[in-house]
Amino acid sequence: MAKFKRILLKLSGESLQGSQGYGIDRTRLGEYAAQIKEISELGVQVGIVIGGGNIFRGLSGAASGLDRVKGDQMGMLATVINSLALSSALKSVGVKARVMTAVRMEPIGEFYNKWAAIEALERGEVVIMSCGTGQPYFTTDTGSSLRGIEIEADVMLKGTRVDGVYTADPEKDPTATRFDKITYDEVLARGLRVMDATATLMCKENHLPIQVFNMDKPGNLRRVIDGEAVGTFVY
């Protein structure tokens, strides 16, 4: 029995690059599609937001001299590329999926609105929501919080390269320890980089819990859906 009926799955763009260091790794893409198919077949309604850091990151562009607004718009386009790739991978394994965009770009994607997204979810389609919020200066973390709240998800599942929330960056600090559970307030007070502060506050104010886990380990998504203690629960 699935623990959650409807989820918002936030995927890292960087994770899609696999061992390549850039772009989209087909093996990693296939692993993600297989994991999503597995939970979809359980009857879980799956909404997805993907970052674009494997292709272009707006903040990095601004740091190198690009106009911040144009840099963020380039980042939005990167999320569309990743969304189209995941949609194609899902369809190749027999999962109905659609891409919705926060900026009009038909026929590449359908213009996002809450009601169309929920209707598609209720029909059993995986809905991939791209372009973040559609506005500059907001991250895809904030976009995923917004979409999760809008589609009335039971939880946001934040798939990352690490297995939860730590006291410090475990890739840099070997003494860092992992939390099994942590409150939104403690995340903000400690300055932990679960998501940006805006995204965390949105989840707190709208009572959307967050499960942070390692999506790059095949089988973990199913374990989370089954209610196993995987990663860190933020509430």
C-alpha positions as CSV (number, residue, x, y, z in Angstrom):
1,M,0.0,0.0,0.0
2,A,1.6,3.3,-1.1
3,K,2.1,5.8,1.7
4,F,1.3,8.8,-0.5
5,K,-1.5,9.2,-3.1
6,R,0.0,12.2,-4.9
7,I,3.6,13.4,-4.9
8,L,5.7,16.2,-6.3
9,L,9.1,14.7,-7.2
10,K,11.9,17.3,-7.4
11,L,14.8,16.0,-9.4
12,S,18.3,17.5,-9.7
13,G,19.5,18.5,-13.1
14,E,23.1,17.7,-12.0
15,S,22.1,14.1,-11.3
16,L,20.9,13.7,-14.8
17,Q,24.5,14.1,-16.1
18,G,25.5,10.9,-14.4
19,S,29.3,10.4,-14.7
20,Q,29.5,12.5,-17.8
21,G,29.9,15.8,-16.0
22,Y,27.6,17.6,-18.4
23,G,24.4,17.0,-20.3
24,I,22.1,14.0,-20.0
25,D,23.3,10.5,-19.3
26,R,21.1,8.0,-21.0
27,T,21.7,5.3,-18.3
28,R,20.7,7.7,-15.5
29,L,17.7,8.8,-17.4
30,G,16.6,5.2,-17.9
31,E,17.0,4.5,-14.2
32,Y,14.9,7.5,-13.3
33,A,12.2,6.4,-15.8
34,A,12.1,2.9,-14.4
35,Q,11.8,4.1,-10.8
36,I,9.0,6.5,-11.8
37,K,7.2,3.8,-13.7
38,E,7.3,1.5,-10.7
39,I,5.5,3.9,-8.4
40,S,3.1,5.1,-11.1
41,E,1.9,1.5,-11.5
42,L,1.1,1.4,-7.8
43,G,-1.4,4.1,-8.5
44,V,0.7,7.0,-7.2
45,Q,0.0,10.3,-8.9
46,V,3.3,11.8,-9.9
47,G,4.1,15.4,-10.6
48,I,7.7,16.3,-11.4
49,V,9.9,19.4,-11.5
50,I,13.5,19.1,-12.8
51,G,16.3,21.5,-12.4
52,G,18.6,22.5,-15.3
53,G,22.0,22.7,-13.7
54,N,23.4,19.9,-15.9
55,I,23.0,22.3,-18.9
56,F,22.9,25.9,-17.6
57,R,22.5,27.6,-14.3
58,G,21.2,31.2,-14.2
59,L,23.3,32.2,-11.2
60,S,26.5,31.0,-12.8
61,G,25.6,32.9,-15.9
62,A,25.1,36.1,-13.9
63,A,28.4,35.6,-12.1
64,S,30.2,35.4,-15.5
65,G,28.7,38.7,-16.7
66,L,25.3,37.7,-18.3
67,D,22.3,39.7,-17.5
68,R,20.6,38.0,-14.5
69,V,17.1,37.9,-16.1
70,K,18.4,36.5,-19.4
71,G,20.5,34.0,-17.5
72,D,17.5,32.8,-15.5
73,Q,15.5,32.5,-18.7
74,M,18.3,30.4,-20.2
75,G,18.1,28.2,-17.1
76,M,14.3,27.8,-17.7
77,L,15.0,26.6,-21.2
78,A,17.5,24.0,-19.7
79,T,14.7,22.6,-17.5
80,V,12.5,22.2,-20.6
81,I,15.2,20.2,-22.3
82,N,15.5,17.9,-19.3
83,S,11.7,17.6,-19.0
84,L,11.4,16.6,-22.7
85,A,14.1,14.0,-22.2
86,L,12.4,12.5,-19.2
87,S,9.1,12.6,-20.9
88,S,10.5,10.6,-23.9
89,A,12.2,8.1,-21.5
90,L,8.9,7.5,-19.7
91,K,7.0,7.0,-22.9
92,S,9.6,4.5,-24.1
93,V,8.8,2.4,-21.1
94,G,5.0,2.7,-21.5
95,V,4.2,5.5,-19.1
96,K,1.9,8.3,-20.2
97,A,3.6,11.7,-19.6
98,R,3.1,15.3,-20.5
99,V,5.3,18.4,-20.3
100,M,3.8,21.6,-19.1
101,T,5.7,24.9,-19.2
102,A,5.3,28.0,-17.1
103,V,6.2,30.1,-20.2
104,R,4.2,29.7,-23.4
105,M,6.0,27.6,-25.9
106,E,3.5,25.4,-27.6
107,P,3.8,22.9,-29.2
108,I,6.9,22.1,-27.2
109,G,4.8,21.9,-24.0
110,E,1.4,22.7,-22.8
111,F,1.0,26.0,-20.9
112,Y,0.8,25.1,-17.2
113,N,-2.3,25.6,-15.2
114,K,-3.3,23.8,-11.9
115,W,-6.6,22.3,-13.1
116,A,-5.2,20.8,-16.3
117,A,-2.3,19.3,-14.3
118,I,-4.6,17.8,-11.7
119,E,-6.9,16.3,-14.3
120,A,-3.9,14.7,-16.0
121,L,-2.7,13.3,-12.7
122,E,-6.1,11.8,-11.9
123,R,-6.0,10.1,-15.4
124,G,-2.8,8.4,-14.4
125,E,-0.4,10.6,-16.4
126,V,2.9,11.7,-15.1
127,V,3.0,15.5,-15.3
128,I,6.4,17.2,-15.8
129,M,6.3,20.9,-14.9
130,S,9.1,22.9,-16.4
131,C,10.4,26.5,-16.4
132,G,10.3,26.9,-12.7
133,T,7.9,29.6,-11.7
134,G,8.3,31.2,-15.1
135,Q,9.9,34.3,-13.5
136,P,13.5,35.3,-13.0
137,Y,15.1,35.4,-9.5
138,F,13.3,32.2,-8.4
139,T,15.0,28.8,-8.3
140,T,13.5,25.5,-9.4
141,D,13.3,24.6,-5.7
142,T,10.8,27.5,-5.3
143,G,9.1,26.3,-8.5
144,S,8.8,22.8,-7.1
145,S,7.4,24.1,-3.8
146,L,4.8,26.2,-5.7
147,R,3.8,23.3,-8.0
148,G,3.6,20.9,-5.1
149,I,1.3,23.3,-3.2
150,E,-0.8,24.0,-6.3
151,I,-1.4,20.3,-7.2
152,E,-2.2,19.6,-3.6
153,A,0.6,17.0,-3.3
154,D,0.8,14.9,-0.1
155,V,4.6,15.4,0.0
156,M,7.5,16.8,-1.9
157,L,10.1,14.1,-2.6
158,K,13.4,15.8,-3.2
159,G,15.7,13.4,-5.0
160,T,19.4,14.4,-4.7
161,R,22.9,12.9,-4.9
162,V,23.1,12.5,-1.1
163,D,21.0,10.4,1.2
164,G,19.4,13.1,3.3
165,V,20.0,16.3,5.2
166,Y,23.3,16.6,7.1
167,T,24.7,19.0,9.6
168,A,27.2,20.1,6.9
169,D,27.9,19.2,3.3
170,P,28.9,15.5,3.5
171,E,30.9,15.8,0.3
172,K,33.1,18.3,2.0
173,D,32.9,17.5,5.7
174,P,33.5,13.8,6.7
175,T,32.3,14.6,10.2
176,A,28.8,15.6,9.0
177,T,25.9,13.7,10.5
178,R,22.5,13.0,8.9
179,F,19.2,13.9,10.4
180,D,16.4,11.3,10.3
181,K,13.8,14.1,10.9
182,I,14.1,17.9,11.2
183,T,11.7,20.8,11.3
184,Y,11.4,23.6,8.8
185,D,12.4,26.1,11.5
186,E,15.6,24.2,12.4
187,V,16.5,23.9,8.7
188,L,16.2,27.7,8.4
189,A,17.9,28.5,11.7
190,R,20.9,26.3,10.9
191,G,21.1,27.6,7.3
192,L,21.0,24.0,6.0
193,R,20.9,23.8,2.2
194,V,17.9,21.6,1.8
195,M,16.4,24.1,-0.6
196,D,16.6,27.9,-0.7
197,A,14.9,29.8,2.1
198,T,11.9,30.9,0.0
199,A,11.1,27.4,-1.0
200,T,11.4,26.1,2.6
201,L,9.2,28.9,3.9
202,M,6.5,28.2,1.3
203,C,6.4,24.5,2.3
204,K,6.2,25.5,6.0
205,E,3.4,28.0,5.5
206,N,1.4,25.5,3.3
207,H,2.1,22.4,5.4
208,L,3.9,20.5,2.6
209,P,6.4,18.1,4.1
210,I,9.6,17.3,2.3
211,Q,11.4,13.9,2.1
212,V,15.1,14.3,1.0
213,F,16.7,11.1,-0.3
214,N,19.2,9.7,-2.7
215,M,17.4,9.3,-6.1
216,D,20.6,8.0,-7.7
217,K,20.3,4.7,-5.9
218,P,17.8,2.5,-7.8
219,G,14.9,1.3,-5.7
220,N,15.0,4.3,-3.3
221,L,11.9,6.0,-4.7
222,R,9.8,2.8,-4.2
223,R,11.2,2.5,-0.7
224,V,10.1,6.0,0.1
225,I,6.6,5.4,-1.3
226,D,6.4,2.2,0.7
227,G,6.9,4.2,3.9
228,E,10.5,3.1,4.7
229,A,12.7,5.4,6.6
230,V,14.9,6.6,3.7
231,G,16.7,9.9,3.9
232,T,15.4,12.8,6.0
233,F,11.9,14.0,6.6
234,V,11.4,17.7,6.9
235,Y,8.2,18.8,8.6
